[in-house]
Amino acid sequence: LWLFALPAILCWTVASLLSLRGERQKTVCLFAIIGLLIFGSYIASMWISLKHPPMRTMGETRLWYSLFLPLVGLITYSRWRYRWILLFSTILSTVFIAINILKPEIHSKTLMPALQSPWFAPHVIIYMFAYATTGVAMLLSLWQLCRKQEQMAAIDNLTRVGLSFITIGMLFGALWAKEAWGTYWSWDPKETWALVTWLSYVLYIHLRLYRKGSAGFLCFLLIFAFACLQMCWWGINFLPAAQSSV
């Protein structure tokens, strides 16, 4: 992993520093894209080696999150010119990569029958991109609270995109559940927290649409929604009732 991770992180760091210095956007994007291609090639090589998408374990999903964070950071930088967002997304991505390097997991070619559904891979990939998008929206919310700088338009757009992908991911998850367990929804801990997360982001969009609530309150709501998302992703593993949840 580190043979791919180190050059990718180096490219993302160079892109971050160049963006902070106000260098040309094309140069910044070039380094960021090279880093994405390097790290993406590692995931692709794992996919070929395992003969299935690398998303069976928590460590494998962290790889997708580590890839999508700089991607969403690059999109945000390119669209709204937030020069600091590349650095923040790079730091977060590096943390998740470091966890995988320091705590390696055994990657098996064997998939349990429930994970062999064609709905499983798109469900996880879509959710990981949604997690990255809402994660960047959460970073912007923290920046809004700390610096009192008006950037709600960017936060709104990222939240809408994130909610859209969460919704699609939930639909794919329901189709996967129907094929694997015979029911679209069973109210297990992961599904329940997924619904709480979805409703939290829907509430934010509703309040923004009808211009209700202050910017500070809305930013705190997004932080709460992102915390719910973390429960949905990995927090439920610490709940006794989650032992039967996939």
Secondary structure, DSSP 8 states (H G I E B T S, - for coil): -HHHHHHHHHHHHHHHHHHHTT--HHHHHHHHHHHHHHHHHHHHHHHHHHTS-S-SSHHHHHHHHHHHHHHHHHHHHHHH--TTHHHHHHHHHHHHHHHHHHS-----S---GGGGSTTHHHHHHHHHHHHHHHHHHHHHHHHHHHH----HHHHHHHHHHHHHHHHHHHHHHHHHHHHHHS-S----HHHHHHHHHHHHHHHHHHHHHTT-S-HHHHHHHHHHHHHHHHHHHTGGGGSGGGGG--
